[in-house]
Amino acid sequence: MGSPVQGAVGPAAGLSTVGPDGAAPTRRGTELLLLGFAAFVVSAALMLVEANQEEQLTLRIVWYGLAFLALFGAAHWAVRKYAPYADPLILPCVALLNGLGLVMIYRIDLALAERALRTGGEINNDVPKQILWTALALVLFLAVLIVIKDHRTLTKYNYTFGLAGLFLLALPAFLPNVIAPTINGAKIWLRFGPFSIQPGEFAKILLLIFFAAFLVSKRDLFMVAGRRFLGVDLPRARDLGPILFAWGVSLAVLVFQKDLGTSLLFFGTILVMLYVATERGIWVVVGLTLFVGGCFVAYQLFTHVQQRVANWFDPLSTYADAGGGYQIAQALFGLGTGGVGGTGLGAGRPELVPLANTDFIAAAIGEELGFIGLAALLMVYTLLAMRGMRSALAVRDTFGKLLGGGLSFLLVMQVFVVVGGVTKLIPMTGITAPFLSYGGSSLLANYVLVALLLRISDAARRPQTGVRPRPVAQVPIAEDRTVMVQRPPTEQAT
Amino acid sequence: MNTPLRRVGLAMLCMIVLLLANATYIQIIKADDYRKDSRNQRVLLEEYSRERGKILARSSNNQIQVIAKVQPTNNRLRYLRVYENGPLYAPVTGFYSTRYGAGGLERAEDEILNGSDDRLFVRRLSDLITGRDPRGGNIELTINPATQLAAYQAMEKQGFAGSVVALNPKTGEILAMVSTPSYDPNPLSAHNGAAQEKAWREYNADKRKPMLNRAIAETYAPGSTFKLVVAAAALEDGKTKDDQVTATDRIGVGGSELRNYNRGFCNGSQTTVTMETALSLSCNTAFAQLAHDLDDKLSEQAAKFGIGENDLRVPMKVTQSCIGPGTEQCMTISDSNALYQSGIGQRDVRLTPLQNAQIVAAIANGGERMKPQLVKSVLAPDLSEIAKLDEDSLGRAMSRSSADQLRDMMVASEAKTGGDGKTNGLTIASKTGTAETGNDPKNTPPFAWYVAFAPADDPKIAVAVLVESRDVAATGGKLSAAVGRATINAFLAGGS
């Protein structure tokens, strides 16, 4: 046999599902197949919307489907070239979520346009902007894959990332209202003309990288036990620094930007990473104590927090109050009307829920696709996060493990916070559903997250190349030399 | 490091399971509560896309005429509400708008028309099984199309603002309900929001108030037509039509004087006249004095005719008619001055045209008042009958002998009334009225009334005509009588 060939440049790289060394398949073909399936599902969803809304079907849908496939085909090509061993399920899951999100945003656009027509309001289509954001996000995705050849290089810039993250997080709070307006009670946006971005979305990822690198470099310190108390090893007081820092940042976000969601996400994710890094459950106890304390303080201090809790408790009784449960109640009405099977895509009234295409998109899906659709959606998220977690388990370096675990958890945490909020499991905190909701920043940031997960999964599944031989041009097998190979000595069983 | 990672993975799965469990609770266990919550507009919006029932009327020769129906469309709402002869029937049908809700019968009988009424349930169930979209039930009106048209045209021809109400005195069926100027409800049910808004704004900005249903939603001073109520009270009190009443030329009321229309004595220079003559000449002083003498018996009689009722639905809600000021003192006449003035249908006396029609209908029906109704029958989508009109007596307003005497007085009154439309061989019993309005009555156009029933010996139709006259010199006789007679003639010509 000839020498192993690097997958990306080998002659059979385009079609092979088997890795160059014959042991680790790249599974890129599977990925392409699943992307095709995602494109089919999204096209079918679009067709249902059209059928239920306008009752006229044109070939346009096929073109949209192909354009969608082309867009993700480009992403697939990038993965094939720059992360050939990456997990084959991650990208199709993302494509499916993003595609369904676009269909849903388009569907809500139609409903809002119809309402605007009735009330003489302004028609404002979000779906073209979201398509633009998707394209931009894929460009960013590509850039991350190309620039970051090895995730471990990120550790070199950990303090830069940390400072940049803090800066971005704090930015809207310190800028004047002209650039950083208060929207829906939260001051987390920067507005440039028709576009607005949430720097906090990027800050989450930057701070996550920083914490992963920081915890890995100082890991040994946190493993040292402090005083023993009631049979539990307490952490040393000076090691409480990072968690107190995270707690402080979370509270600051809550106080200055009134952004419950980001605050919750940030603290939860850091807590989990601390636990993973130290392997000591006591951190979870400490973190949860701080969390409960923070909640208590926030509840006492802020009326908007009290309002959210009251709305969570019984949205129907605060239905008519200003800032009351109207929105949650509308979401529940939608979910209830949808029932098990849903009203059918395009046949419901998701636009009755305010912010239906951002924070409450899960309610729109629950209404039109029913419990079955919502459950399927949650399964796609689970699959995505679990593949990320699997990569974290398989990757060999501790930084990769911590980063992969943190990113995967961040994804599920986002889903939990937003879907839980919409379905009245927890108080509504107002964040976007990853890949699904309308919103450029969230989409861009989550594509960075996925690019990093793909990078880590690529590293996890890439065959060990410690002494990888240089690639040699392969000789057709018929002309290849026949070599006698000596049989290795077999181990004797005793 | 893998052990804690696995535990975190497990925690992630737990979070998703929690979400699924909660979604199960919301979407399956609690789904019905949320779906049926009155604040959930989705159910309401769904009704807009259901095939709404028709509104029908049956002509004298038993032909069914469609007044409101739906047309299938290609857009989301699927059915467009269409009104044949929109302005003619607008006071009856009302309108049906996605944006402004519904009015008139469209609102009052919405449950039947949209198919959610319980009486349609069995049919809806079968629709569900056969997979057909549920349809609404139909409403057949008591309206007689020829009568409605004649009344409307008589009003429109002269450009009158006002109302005509015609009743079947024996059953209470509303044979005509006209309000002019009217409006076309078609643009309000358009599926184009801008068209709806344009029409809505236009109708509401119009000073002539086309969307006001003058027949049941507005009250007017009845003027001399109220003398029928005074006469009824007097007859019930033991007087006869031949009893003498005062014929004086003036009665002092507070600082001013109440005088007859001709500003002299009632009839030549007589000091007294019979009640019949007083009614036929519409002498103000005679009825002012009668009302004063009757005192509380007047308001008792008014109540027997239905004045002061606040819960009448035909099925649209009918505005309360009053003889006293405001809803609190609807049936209270405060002092003797007010009594004098109330006796000639002025001061605080305010009746809807439907109320005035009810009074003549009760007289026509030998004193028994029938509940006015607009719905003859409720029909299932396949036109089988679900419910039909139930004749409903609202009690006896006066004895038969009093009613007969009053009828004779009205026949005498008709003989003294001018205007077009008199036909040989038909005896009409009527009373006209010209009610002063506004703070400056001498220079404000009066309300011209004509209430009548015919044929006098076997009444088949009772009408009340009100014209918000533009002509200061106009009297009820000239303006309204022609409209009233045209309505009566149209109905009787139908051979019903």
Boltz contact constraints between the chains, C-beta under 6 A:
constraints:
  - contact:
      token1: [A, 117]
      token2: [B, 193]
      max_distance: 6.0
  - contact:
      token1: [A, 118]
      token2: [B, 99]
      max_distance: 6.0
  - contact:
      token1: [A, 118]
      token2: [B, 193]
      max_distance: 6.0
  - contact:
      token1: [A, 272]
      token2: [B, 8]
      max_distance: 6.0
  - contact:
      token1: [A, 275]
      token2: [B, 4]
      max_distance: 6.0
  - contact:
      token1: [A, 276]
      token2: [B, 4]
      max_distance: 6.0
  - contact:
      token1: [A, 276]
      token2: [B, 5]
      max_distance: 6.0
  - contact:
      token1: [A, 279]
      token2: [B, 4]
      max_distance: 6.0
  - contact:
      token1: [A, 332]
      token2: [B, 34]
      max_distance: 6.0
  - contact:
      token1: [A, 333]
      token2: [B, 34]
      max_distance: 6.0
  - contact:
      token1: [A, 333]
      token2: [B, 40]
      max_distance: 6.0
  - contact:
      token1: [A, 335]
      token2: [B, 26]
      max_distance: 6.0
  - contact:
      token1: [A, 335]
      token2: [B, 27]
      max_distance: 6.0
  - contact:
      token1: [A, 336]
      token2: [B, 31]
      max_distance: 6.0
  - contact:
      token1: [A, 336]
      token2: [B, 34]
      max_distance: 6.0
  - contact:
      token1: [A, 336]
      token2: [B, 35]
      max_distance: 6.0
  - contact:
      token1: [A, 337]
      token2: [B, 35]
      max_distance: 6.0
  - contact:
      token1: [A, 337]
      token2: [B, 42]
      max_distance: 6.0
  - contact:
      token1: [A, 339]
      token2: [B, 27]
      max_distance: 6.0
  - contact:
      token1: [A, 339]
      token2: [B, 31]
      max_distance: 6.0
  - contact:
      token1: [A, 340]
      token2: [B, 28]
      max_distance: 6.0
  - contact:
      token1: [A, 349]
      token2: [B, 42]
      max_distance: 6.0
  - contact:
      token1: [A, 349]
      token2: [B, 45]
      max_distance: 6.0
  - contact:
      token1: [A, 352]
      token2: [B, 41]
      max_distance: 6.0
  - contact:
      token1: [A, 371]
      token2: [B, 23]
      max_distance: 6.0
  - contact:
      token1: [A, 371]
      token2: [B, 27]
      max_distance: 6.0
  - contact:
      token1: [A, 374]
      token2: [B, 23]
      max_distance: 6.0
  - contact:
      token1: [A, 375]
      token2: [B, 20]
      max_distance: 6.0
  - contact:
      token1: [A, 378]
      token2: [B, 16]
      max_distance: 6.0
  - contact:
      token1: [A, 378]
      token2: [B, 19]
      max_distance: 6.0
  - contact:
      token1: [A, 382]
      token2: [B, 16]
      max_distance: 6.0
  - contact:
      token1: [A, 385]
      token2: [B, 12]
      max_distance: 6.0
  - contact:
      token1: [A, 389]
      token2: [B, 9]
      max_distance: 6.0
  - contact:
      token1: [A, 392]
      token2: [B, 5]
      max_distance: 6.0
  - contact:
      token1: [A, 393]
      token2: [B, 2]
      max_distance: 6.0
  - contact:
      token1: [A, 393]
      token2: [B, 5]
      max_distance: 6.0
  - contact:
      token1: [A, 398]
      token2: [B, 1]
      max_distance: 6.0
  - contact:
      token1: [A, 401]
      token2: [B, 1]
      max_distance: 6.0
  - contact:
      token1: [A, 405]
      token2: [B, 5]
      max_distance: 6.0
  - contact:
      token1: [A, 405]
      token2: [B, 8]
      max_distance: 6.0
  - contact:
      token1: [A, 409]
      token2: [B, 8]
      max_distance: 6.0
  - contact:
      token1: [A, 412]
      token2: [B, 12]
      max_distance: 6.0
  - contact:
      token1: [A, 412]
      token2: [B, 15]
      max_distance: 6.0
  - contact:
      token1: [A, 416]
      token2: [B, 15]
      max_distance: 6.0
  - contact:
      token1: [A, 419]
      token2: [B, 19]
      max_distance: 6.0
  - contact:
      token1: [A, 420]
      token2: [B, 19]
      max_distance: 6.0
  - contact:
      token1: [A, 423]
      token2: [B, 22]
      max_distance: 6.0
  - contact:
      token1: [A, 423]
      token2: [B, 23]
      max_distance: 6.0
  - contact:
      token1: [A, 423]
      token2: [B, 26]
      max_distance: 6.0
  - contact:
      token1: [A, 425]
      token2: [B, 22]
      max_distance: 6.0
